[in-house]
Amino acid sequence: MKSQGVHIVNYSAPRRRRRGLTCILWGLGAGFCLLVASLIVSGAVYAGWNTGLATARAESTVAAQDYARQQCDRIPSDLLGGSLRLAQSRLEHLAKLRQTPDCLPLMASTATVIFLLSASSPTPPATETATPFQPTAPPATDAPTRAPTATAPDGDISTDFDLDALLAEAQGALRLRDYPAAIDTLDAIISIDGDFQRESVQRLMMEALTAQALALYHSGRLSEAIVLTDRAEELGSIDELYHERYIALLYLAGQRYKTANPAEAVQNFSSLYYEFGLREYVNGPIATDLQEAHRHYAMALVLQGDHCSAQAQFEAALQLNPPISRVNLADLSARLKQSIETCQSQREEAASSAGGAAPATQPTATRAPVGYSG
């Protein structure tokens, strides 16, 4: 009698394979968790670093402004106290700061005059070298010991300076196209003696102010250029500066009102772009600023519930298509579509409340873009 073959099954091998697969899965899960945790920690560290950097920059800016203000407050006392070298070092240090303090251009003329006063060493007149005492004078009259210095009238310091040399220095600065130095020297001459060769001094001052103002306009320093233009206008006609100042005033007003009064900004930039044909100015294309102003104006109209007028502003913004755009064109298109739909709904509601449907061919009763033409 034969017995059936006995099959011996070994369960250890499959168990080992399952156990190895489980370990691999656990290892992958742990690695994924570590990766997520590291990303979270890295994000938190990066966010904290950015916040700290922004705070540090803000504190640094405030500290720099406080330092500049302190130095500005000390300069007048240094000048009046005779510490000219110290005042000069303060002015030179303030001129090297990243942001020029407001006090620096205001003190330029005063500092120049005082430095010129200190640089001169006039010889005393021969009458002051007389014997200080009068033998026949009684002892009781010894009070007027400073009588020789009282012969000159108060405030008459023009005789202590070589104004002709200062005028020649201003002319030399003009020939070298060093217009700021020429303006400072001419200001010093006017401060010392306003009647000294008045016509020549005013003609040179007009030339220096005009040239420096044009240079500032072309370099984008519009506010300083406008100040010099106003000074030149006090001396005479500024034919070539009228246009530059008008353009600069329009541009600065447009930048200032872009968010505060976008309708005014649209009008100013439209005048520059369409009336004057200005395409590039200071910071780039005018169409970029105009497109941005149209968007701000449209968003303001949307907040007021005037979607039909906002539609016109959105369309004007999209039609510009400047080479450099600071707005999201996809968002602009979506907002235009939403304004069109809302405007149509508002018209239908108005027509239904009035008891009749609006004619399909009736033109849109929306305002044209402010300042827009073409």
Helices and strands as residue ranges (DSSP letters): H 12-81, H 84-95, H 103-119, G 126-129, G 139-141, G 147-151, G 158-160, H 163-175, H 179-192, H 198-219, H 222-235, H 239-257, H 262-270, I 271-275, E 280-281, E 284-285, H 286-303, H 307-320, H 329-353
